[in-house]
Amino acid sequence: DKAGYKHFMLKEVNEQPTVSAYALAHYVDNETGLIRSEAEDVDFAQASRIVLVACGTAHYACHIAKYWFEKLARLPVEIDVASEFRYREPPLSKSDVAVFVSQSGETADTLAALRHAAPQVGHVVSVVNVTTSTIARESETVLPILAGPEIGVASTKAFTSQLVTLATLAILAARQRGRLSPDEERRLVRVLSEAPRHLAEAIAAAPEIEAAAREMAEARDVLYLGRGPFFPLALEGALKLKEISYIHAEGYASGELKHGPIALVDSSVPVVVLAPRDQLFDKTVSNMQEVMARGGRVILFTDSVGAQTASEGAARVVVMPTCDPFIAPIVYAVPAQLLAYYAAAFLGKDVDQPRNLAKSVTVE
Ligand code: M6R
């Protein structure tokens, strides 16, 4: 049931404020204002590393979470796509905590990676939407993301709910490693609890995102740029566009532009920049100016302060809600998803069932 929406994908994007709140309700203890989690039995204090393994969109969620685990918990992070991880003989040890992230819990490569790692690591955790899945059954600790059934082949609400869940795990790890006082933890939990409201505000910008997407739909190639956690979000935006609109897209770390991809830029290449006003903003703006100097059409997603300072020369600026940097990558997932959705819908593509793709990839 599409509940009145034209596609499941659009319905699921719009469900994000609601379902992200389910994950928060599960992982936040309202009495104390602290995180409570099935993962409290994981020994992060003694862990030497966290190993995150997944495919596709779930893999990009891991890359965003890496910034949280490093910054908050000072925990070394290793990440790989499941299909590479299992065959490259990674050295693993009992002091590793291995986390497998999968919406379906049935992805063959992720499951095989889990089976490969399980005998070698200290603790196997899964972050899943389907808690009756094989990956969940074979994990010592299961963290549900509680996003509800996701029907569209493009993963949307599972992505933001994976992020919320991984954020709670990073906070828990930080606490166990003596990096967060109860007051600091409460502050982070309060910030995270604002995600549903800000997701709704981002969704309210849908008309402007749709207008940008319609212009983009004519392009042959699109570049997505971001710094810090917005780099993996740029990769996710490019993946979304490729898989449902069939427009070629690439995500890059903004600073890498001049190391190659800028050669692609001309007036026919839209360049999507995901950049809230943070300490890296000025650097991103200078990368944007390099693009504009070569005639590139910049579509900038930023907050109101960013829009005031950096709109000049951009083909389009879409204002996103002002939020704490901790949750900004969750909130900016919305424009990444909706750009792809509206471009694909405008081109008349089969948004919910793109060619050559299956919802759950149960073969290698
Ligand atoms: O069910 P999973 O989360 O394990 O699926 C992983 C990928 O196959 C999946 O995220 C895929 O990349 C999506 N179609 C992206 O929108």
Residues whose N, C-alpha, C, O or C-beta is under 5 A from the ligand:
A	BS01	M6R	C55 G56 T57 A58 V101 S102 Q103 S104 G105 T107 V153 A154 S155 K359 V361
